[in-house]
Amino acid sequence: MARATPHRQDPTSGVLANIAFVKIGATRFDLSDPYHLALTARWPAFALGVFALYGLITAAFAGLYLAAPGCVANARAGSAADAFFFSIETLATVGYGRMYPATLYGHLVSSAEIVTGMAFTAIMTGLVFVRFSKPKAKIVYADNAVITRHDGRPTLMIRIGNGRTSMLMDVNVRLNALVRETTREGRDYRRARELRLDSAAIPIFPLAHTLMHAIDSQSPLAGLDAEAIAAQDVRLLLSVDARDPDLAATVHDLHTYGAAQIRFGMHYADAISEVGDGRISVDLRRISLIEADDPLAEPA
């Protein structure tokens, strides 16, 4: 049986797709996985870490030069500044000619620093490239999900838009409801229940699309009104996978709606219009605009 690796019992908090969470037993900075740490850190933290690591390496080799006076020609004896700047020039594999290794010890240390500098440059170049090359979906989501009547039955709707000027293709959408359930033993737990969509697969996605889930007797939301959804703290989890032909890559995105963002008796206002010559326009500024249902219509 595999043994569990011990973790510090520090509470770690974060936000994922608008879900705030606190995780106990996990560390925020896992130094055993530096690659994941480098890719998930924010850009300011990543840049600060690169400069700090560069300075640490430079200072360490400068200390080795200072430990053997005379190993660097034309460097002032005991001068930390000369040793530090010579270390920077060596780590970057450049030299200005005035200072150079003068002893076997100096050559060995400078050779090790040159190799370290080349490896450091290669690794940082790769990490920066990966950080820049991560594709993003740029999906625009309506601020609220709505429940209104459609074709004579209550229907949950979520409107999404393509935030890029190019077209997305082969879009696959999954919608789950995170609901609280009680077992026969009286224990409460949360369970993700899939909500069947009328159109979970979209071959082309140029403008905007409204996702629909009919609330019938088989739906996990059947019989729930606004008060029940709030009491159970129901959350909607929407995941989107699509292919971006411009990037030749598959992009992923995740969005959530809390109970307060599920609006009953509302519907989305029109955001798509014709501009002439057979062209269709979408105003993404109106994607979250909702209107109250007609009170004279059949009640939901």
Secondary structure in CASP SS format (residue, H / E / C, confidence):
PFRMAT SS
TARGET T0000
AUTHOR 0000-0000-0000
METHOD secondary structure of the structure
MODEL  1
M C 1.00
A C 1.00
R C 1.00
A C 1.00
T C 1.00
P C 1.00
H C 1.00
R C 1.00
Q C 1.00
D C 1.00
P E 1.00
T E 1.00
S E 1.00
G E 1.00
V E 1.00
L E 1.00
A C 1.00
N C 1.00
I E 1.00
A E 1.00
F E 1.00
V E 1.00
K E 1.00
I E 1.00
G C 1.00
A C 1.00
T C 1.00
R C 1.00
F C 1.00
D C 1.00
L C 1.00
S C 1.00
D C 1.00
P H 1.00
Y H 1.00
H H 1.00
L H 1.00
A H 1.00
L H 1.00
T H 1.00
A C 1.00
R C 1.00
W H 1.00
P H 1.00
A H 1.00
F H 1.00
A H 1.00
L H 1.00
G H 1.00
V H 1.00
F H 1.00
A H 1.00
L H 1.00
Y H 1.00
G H 1.00
L H 1.00
I H 1.00
T H 1.00
A H 1.00
A H 1.00
F H 1.00
A H 1.00
G H 1.00
L H 1.00
Y H 1.00
L H 1.00
A C 1.00
A C 1.00
P C 1.00
G C 1.00
C C 1.00
V E 1.00
A E 1.00
N C 1.00
A C 1.00
R C 1.00
A C 1.00
G C 1.00
S C 1.00
A H 1.00
A H 1.00
D H 1.00
A H 1.00
F H 1.00
F H 1.00
F H 1.00
S H 1.00
I H 1.00
E H 1.00
T H 1.00
L H 1.00
A C 1.00
T C 1.00
V C 1.00
G C 1.00
Y C 1.00
G C 1.00
R C 1.00
M C 1.00
Y E 1.00
P E 1.00
A C 1.00
T C 1.00
L H 1.00
Y H 1.00
G H 1.00
H H 1.00
L H 1.00
V H 1.00
S H 1.00
S H 1.00
A H 1.00
E H 1.00
I H 1.00
V H 1.00
T H 1.00
G H 1.00
M H 1.00
A H 1.00
F H 1.00
T H 1.00
A H 1.00
I H 1.00
M H 1.00
T H 1.00
G H 1.00
L H 1.00
V H 1.00
F H 1.00
V H 1.00
R H 1.00
F H 1.00
S H 1.00
K C 1.00
P C 1.00
K C 1.00
A C 1.00
K C 1.00
I E 1.00
V E 1.00
Y E 1.00
A C 1.00
D C 1.00
N C 1.00
A E 1.00
V E 1.00
I E 1.00
T E 1.00
R E 1.00
H E 1.00
D C 1.00
G C 1.00
R E 1.00
P E 1.00
T E 1.00
L E 1.00
M E 1.00
I E 1.00
R E 1.00
I E 1.00
G E 1.00
N E 1.00
G C 1.00
R C 1.00
T C 1.00
S C 1.00
M C 1.00
L E 1.00
M E 1.00
D E 1.00
V E 1.00
N E 1.00
V E 1.00
R E 1.00
L E 1.00
N E 1.00
A E 1.00
L E 1.00
V E 1.00
R E 1.00
E E 1.00
T E 1.00
T C 1.00
R C 1.00
E C 1.00
G C 1.00
R C 1.00
D E 1.00
Y E 1.00
R E 1.00
R E 1.00
A E 1.00
R E 1.00
E E 1.00
L E 1.00
R C 1.00
L C 1.00
D C 1.00
S C 1.00
A C 1.00
A E 1.00
I E 1.00
P E 1.00
I E 1.00
F E 1.00
P C 1.00
L C 1.00
A E 1.00
H E 1.00
T E 1.00
L E 1.00
M E 1.00
H E 1.00
A E 1.00
I C 1.00
D C 1.00
S C 1.00
Q C 1.00
S C 1.00
P C 1.00
L C 1.00
A C 1.00
G C 1.00
L C 1.00
D C 1.00
A H 1.00
E H 1.00
A H 1.00
I H 1.00
A H 1.00
A H 1.00
Q C 1.00
D C 1.00
V C 1.00
R E 1.00
L E 1.00
L E 1.00
L E 1.00
S E 1.00
V E 1.00
D E 1.00
A E 1.00
R E 1.00
D E 1.00
P C 1.00
D C 1.00
L C 1.00
A C 1.00
A E 1.00
T E 1.00
V E 1.00
H E 1.00
D E 1.00
L E 1.00
H E 1.00
T E 1.00
Y E 1.00
G C 1.00
A H 1.00
A H 1.00
Q H 1.00
I E 1.00
R E 1.00
F E 1.00
G C 1.00
M E 1.00
H E 1.00
Y E 1.00
A C 1.00
D C 1.00
A C 1.00
I E 1.00
S E 1.00
E E 1.00
V E 1.00
G E 1.00
D C 1.00
G C 1.00
R E 1.00
I E 1.00
S E 1.00
V E 1.00
D C 1.00
L H 1.00
R H 1.00
R H 1.00
I C 1.00
S C 1.00
L C 1.00
I E 1.00
E E 1.00
A E 1.00
D C 1.00
D C 1.00
P C 1.00
L C 1.00
A C 1.00
E C 1.00
P C 1.00
A C 1.00
END
